């Protein structure tokens, strides 16, 4: 399984580079009267949705703030850029909290200086969207649209927060208003890919996105659609284009490895996966496919090692339940069973709930009064929005010591899921 990001896949547009130093870019001097022009240039750079565009936007916004320390538009712009960066880093399994903190800091400043400015509200809407506060995202986007019905970004946020229906008129209107709005093409491609299983239409949107703003992320997504269609050679070409654009983009190496595995080119598959984990060791998929490759080569010792590493990394992540079952089966067959069972001290906050609670663990929320901070949550929220079913959750929790966990029930939880969780000692909170 490649990294599956069924919600908000547009964030894959963001570069896989280390953004850590961007906020410290040297700000060239500018006069106060230049601030508005710098804001405009920064916005144009940001809306390119390219690595270079984001870097340019940050530099320009910083110059605008130097020229005018009370420039609400510049602070809002920085908040929006950093929010995108945080979402990207979260999705590619890299440290992200620093960027949410930067987003929060700048959005709060923008709210202080210009709470009713359209760009401030846009930044706030996107931040809510990125943190999976769908209700707040929709409310903020609707507020913008009540004043400006033709704002493509607000229309996009409203559509994304409402479930990303590819047949919705909102997303069509976004592209009518802005035919180069890259997030719409990416999200439509993923909606057709994951929701409709319409791979031809998905390919069309990814191809269009690559033509407008080629990036490692777009080519990687396009390659995955092609691979799913069985067009392995074309998929390899897209992954290689991704690597040419960004030689440190780990997902492309991981997906190359998966493709070579399906082609039974095991040496190539293992080599690419090892390159992926060298760049980013946080992909369970890579460890699983390395184990599978060694397994097919009858290298039991290496296969056992990587199967164990995969299980160590993935047991708390529901999307890997199928792989986990295979790994346990193969470990038993290879004589590598009987590994020590980990103890579940708490159910880790998974998916978007983890990201949300992590960012707001001190009660911080853009738009909330400063100084009104709360303690870190004393209960763990487990979202059912992406995975459900008794068999899946049995796999997720298999191997852990049973203990009482508090679970807030989301509407996406079915009866089988709730029953499975009860069987593992869960206490269900129906009032969430």
N, C-alpha and C positions, 0 to 999 in steps of 0.2 A: 504494500500500500504506500503510495507516495503521500506526501503531506497533503491532507485533505482539508480544505478551507472552504466550506460550503457557504459561509456567511462573510460578506465584506471582503471578497477576494481582490477588490480593487487595490487593497493596500500592498499587494505584491508588486505594484508599480514602483514602490520606493526602492532605492538602491541598497545593495547589500554591503555597502561600504561602512566603515566606522564613522559615525556621525559625531563622535565625542568631542571633536575640536571645532566643529562648525560654529557653535555659538560664540567662540572666541576669535572669530575672523576679525582681522584688522579693519576698523571702520575709517574710511577716508573722510576727511573733513567735507562738510557741505553746509551751505547757508540755510537759514530757516525757510526761505522761500523755495528752496529746492526739495523740501520734505515731501510735498504732495506729488511732485514728479517722481521721486524715488519710490514712494508707495505704489504708484501706477506701474513703474518698471518692475518692481518686486512682484506685484500681482501677476503681471504678464509672464514673468519667469516661473512663478509657482504653478500656473495653469498649464505649463508645458508638460508637467508631470514626468520629468526626466531627472536623473541624478544631478546633472549640471544645473538644471532649472531650480531645484531646491537649494542647492548651495548658493547660487546667485541670489535667490530670494532672501535668504538669511542675511547675506552680506548687505544687500540693499536696504532691508528693513532696519538693520543695525545702524546704517548710515543715516537713515531717516530719523531714528530715535536720537542719534547724536545731534542732529540738526534741530530737532524739536522733541525734547524729553516728554512732552505731553501729547505725542502723536498716538491717539487711540488706534487708528487704522494700522499702524506699524506693529503695535503690540498684539492686536488681533491677528494680523498676518503671521507673526512669529508663533503665536499660540496654535494656529491652524497647521503650520508646517511641522512643528514639534509633535502635535497630536498624530499626524500622519506617520511620522517617524516612529513614535511609540507603538502604534498599531502594527507597522511593518515588522519591527524588531520582535514584538510578541509573536507574530505569526511564523516567523522564521526561527523562533526559539533562541533568541538572543536577549540579553538584558535590555529591558525597556523602561523600567520605572523612572530612570533619570529623565527621559524624554517626556513622559507624562507629567513629571514634576515641572519641567520647563514649560510645557503647554499650559498647565494649571497656573503657574506664576504669571505668564504673559496674558492669558485670558482674563484673569482676575484684574490685572492692571487695566486692560482694555475696558472691562466693565466699570471700573472706577471712573475712567476718563470719558467714555462714550458708550453708555449702556444700550442706547437705542440706535446706534449706528448699524447699518446693514451688515458691514463686514464683521463687526463684533458679534452680532447674532449668528452669522454664518459660521464663524469660528466656534461659537458655543454649540451650535447644532451639530457640526461635525464631531466635536469632542464627545458629546453625548452619544452619537452614533458609534464612534470608535470604542466607547466603554460599554456598549450594549444597553444604554439607557434609552430604549426605543421610545417609550412614552414621552420622555422629555425631548428627545430629538424631533419627534413628530410635532410636538407642541411648538417648539422653537421654529421649525421650518414653516409651519402653518402661519405663525406670526409674521414671518418675513413675507410669505406669499400674499397675506392680506394687504400688504402695502405695495408689493411688487409681484404680481402674478407670473411674471416672465423671468424670474430669477432661476437660471438652470441649476445652480448648486442647491438651492432650497428644494426645488422639485426633485432633484436626485436624492437628497437626504430623506425627504418624505417617502419616496419610493423604496429606498433601501431599508428604512425603519419599518416599513409596512409589509415586508416579506419578500421583496425582490421578485415580484411576479413579472416574467418577461413579456407577458401580454398586456400589461398595464399601460394605459395611455400616457401616464406621467413620464415614463422613460422615453417614449417616442417623442414627446414634446421637448424633453431635455436635448435630444439630438437635433431637433428642428431649430431650437434656439441657439445651440452651440454644436455644430457638426464635428468639432474637433475635441469634444469633451471626453477625454480618454477614460475616466472612471466608468462612464456609461457603457462604452464598448466592452471593457473588461468584465463588468458585472453582468451584462447581457450574455456574454460568452459563457460565463460560469453558470448563469441561470439555465441556459439551454443545455449545458453540459451536465450539471448535477441534478437539476430538477426535471427537465424535459427529456433527458437522454437523447437530445437532438444534436448529434455530433457535427453534422454538416453545417447547421446554423451556428453552432459554437465556433467552428473553424472560421467562418466568415467574419465574425466579430473580432476574434483574436488577430486574424490576418489584417483587418482594417486598422486595429490598434497598432500593430507593428509597423504599418505603413506611415501612420501619423507620427508616432513617437517610439521608435525601436528602443527596446531596453532588454536587459537580461531577463527580467521578470516576465515580460510579455512573451518572448520567445520560449521561455520555459513552460508557460501555460499552454501556448500553442502546441508545443511538442507533446505534452501530455494528452491533449485531445487526439492528435495524430496517432499516438501510441495506442490509445484506447480503440481506435479504428483499425488497428493492426498494421498501420503504415509505419513500420519500424524504422526504415531508412530515412524517411522524411522527418520522423520524430528526432532521430539522431542529429540530423542537420539543424533542426531548431535548437536543440540543446547545445550544440557546438557554437551556434551563433550567440547564444546566451553567454557562453564562456568567453568568446571573443570580446564581447562587450564588457564583461566583468569576470575576470579570471578567479575571483574569490567568492563567486556566487555558489554556495554549497548545494542548494536544491537542484541545480542543473547537473552537477556531478552525480548526485543521488539518483536522479531520474535517468541519466545515461546508464548508470549501473543496473537499474531495474530493466531498462530496455534490452541491454546486452544479455541479461539473465534470461529474458523471454526468448531471445535468439539463441540461447544455449552457448553463448560465448562467455564461458565462466571466468576465464582469466581476466578478460576485459571488465566484466561485471564487478569482480572483487576489487580490482585496481581502482575503478572509478568510485566505488563505495568507500574505500579507504581514503581516497582524496577528499571525499565529502566530509568524513568525520575528522580528518585533519583540520579542515577549515572550520567545522562546527560539529563538536562531538555530541550534540543533543538530539540527533535524529535516530529514533529507534528503528525506523525503516532500514537504514543502512546496515545496522548490526544484524537485523533479521536476514537480509539478502546476502550478506557476507556468509552467515551461517548456512543459508540454503546453498550457496555456491560451493562451500567446502563440503557440505553434505553430499551433493551430487558428485563431487570429486572423490568421495569416500575417505575424506580426511576427517575422521571422527573427532580427533583431539581438538582441532581448530573449530569444527562445527559446534561441539559442546561448549567451548569457551564463548563463542559469539551468541549462541542461543541463550546461555545464562546471562550474558550482558544485556541482551535484548529484553529478557524478562525482568531483570533488575530495573530497567529504565521505563518499562511500559505497563506494568501491572496496574497502576492507578489511572490509566488512560483508556477509556472505553473503546475508542476507535481502533485499538489494537487487539481487541478480544479474540478475533479470528486467528490472527497471527500467533497470539499467545497460546491458543489451543494447539496449533501446529507445532510450536516450539516445545511444548510439554510432551507431546506425542513423540517427537523425534528424539528428545532427550532420553525418554524412557527406552526407546528402541536402540539408541546408541550406548546405553549403559551410563548415561549421565544424569539419571534421576536421583531423587533423594536429597536435592539441594535444600539448604536451610530455608524454612519459610519465614519471610519477614513479618514483623509485628506491626499491625496497623495502629499507630498511636492516634491518628486522626485521619479522616478522609480528606485528602488534599482538595482544595478548592480548584475545580477543574474548569477548563474552557473559559468562556466569557465571564462566568461567575468569579473565577479566580482572578482574572484581570481586573474586574470591577472592584472586588473587595480589596485587592492589593492596593489599588490606587487610592481608594477611599478608606483605608484602614484607620486613618485618624480623623475621619469625618469630613475630609476635604471634598468639596464639590463646587465646581465653578458656579458662581452666582450666589453661593452661601456666604453669610457674614463671616469675616475673618475672626479667629479666636474662638469660634464655636466648635471646638474639636471634641470628639468622643474617643472612648477607648477602642482599641482594636477589637473587632467582633469576637465574642466568646462562643460562637457557634459556627459551624461550617455549613455553607450553602452548596448543595450539589444540584446543578442544573440538569434537567432531563430533556432539554430542548433538542439535543442532537442525537442522543442514543436512548433507546428504550428496549424493553423486552427482558423477560425473566432469564432466558438463556445467556444473554449478553452479560447481564449484571452478575450472574453466577460465575462467569469467567473472570469478570473484573475483580471480584472479591475473593475468588478462590485462592487459597494459599495464605490468606491473612487470618490472624486471630480475630475471632468475633468480638465485637464490643459495641456499645451503644453509640450511635451517631445521630445527630439531629439533622433532618433533611427537610428542607422546604419544598413542598410539592408544587411543581410547575404544571401548567396545563398539558404539556407534552408528555407527561408520564402516563403510561397505560397501566391497566390493572396488574399485568404480569410483572411489570417493573416494581410496583409498590409491594406486591407479594414477595418478590425476591428480596427486596430491601428489608422487609419485616423479618424474613428468615435469617438475615444476617444481623438482627438485633437493632435495626434502625428505628428511631422514633420519628414519626412523620408529623410535620407541622402543616396542617391543612389550611392555615390562615394566611399564608404568604401572599 
